[in-house]
Amino acid sequence: MCCFGKKNLQIQGYIILGALIAAAAICIILVGIQFQNTNASWSGKGWGALGAVQLASIIYVFIIAAVGYFAFIFANLILLIIFVILLGVSALFTLAIAIFALVSGSIGFWNESVGCSTKYQGILDAWESIDTYLVQVDSALCSTDCPCYFNTTTSLRFLTNTTSAPYYNFWYKSPVATAASKYQDCTYLTQNNTYLKYVNTNAYSNYTLDSQLFAQYYYNIENKFNCTGFCETTYFNDRSGTNMKMSKYLFTDIGRGVPDHIGCLQPILNWLPAVMKAFGAIALAVVAIEGYLVYLAIALMVKREEGEEPKEQHIEITNRNAETEKKHDAGKDEKNHGSSNQVGFSVAVGAEVNAGPSQQ
């Protein structure tokens, strides 16, 4: 603390405060981008609890930034104390999140917690609600109510694939190129009837999906993970009267061929640990920044208590030092001058002594 002046501490405070805002923003944006649509796609009610936490985090960060800015610019003791308290609370909360994110960054943890065989009934009910809806969607797409168009290349892909070949002939096809290539292409009547059938067969009414939001969400899921279905991908198709296995894309173009993954939850869980580890590392960086800001704030408090040297006193001391140096230089010149006279006198006396015998 002794090595930093007040101005230096204030400048560092501004810079590190900016770094804190940037790091916190990255954390919040990372969470928002990856998970913001999830709850909305299930209930149609926005971000839910996750959105509330995210919004509260944004507000808290702005409060810290505002208090910190004024605390450093005015070096106000009360604001500095409030700033340290706010940072302490934030650091503890962020540290807890970072530890959880890093510890949970394993596939086993997520499979056990939110996998298809999770022991948590609430989560399991939500997954089964999704399965119920996707069964109805898969049954409707490429049926007499919503025939699909397959070109020669696409047909060969499905016929030569061991997963889809047994079910390909049960799909209703149209030679018209404008026929459906994804569920969103089905008529409004077909989609509405499908949704009503889902609602009537869904045993988990607390997790009723919003069909339009879910279609948007699952479009991204299928594109990202090249998958179809969710957990249960085998079902009895009452339209064809046969057991079916999901083996075509539902919300993206079926012309893409057979999906790489039958069931989307497992690819999501395989991807999640890396995201959690990255989030945990960034959260730890936020904690480190907050810790350094606490140090700067306390250092500024100490400097403030020590006080600044008055300007008049500083000028007086400077003048006194200048006068002392002046007297010292004058004494030094006088001493040098006396030494010179003494040397001159010695030389003169020596010359007279040497000249004495010659004159005699």
NORPE-V564154 format. One line per field, one symbol per residue. phi: phi as a letter, one per 20 degrees, with the letter a starting at -180 (. if undefined). A space follows every 10 residues. Layout:
phi = ???
//
This chain:
phi = .fedegffff ffgfffffff ffffffgffg ffffcfefff fedmdnemff ffffffffff ffffffffff fffdleffff fffffgffff ffffffffff fffefcfgff ffecffdgee ffffffffff gfffffffff fmdffbfddc efffgfgffe effegfdffe eedcfefeff daffeffgff ffffffffff dfecffcfee ffffffffgf ffffdlcbmc deddbeeffe mcfccfbcfd dcgfffnfff ceoeffgfff efgfffffff ffffffffff ffffgfffff ffffffnefg ffffffffff ffffffffff ffffffffff ffffffffff ffffeggfff
//
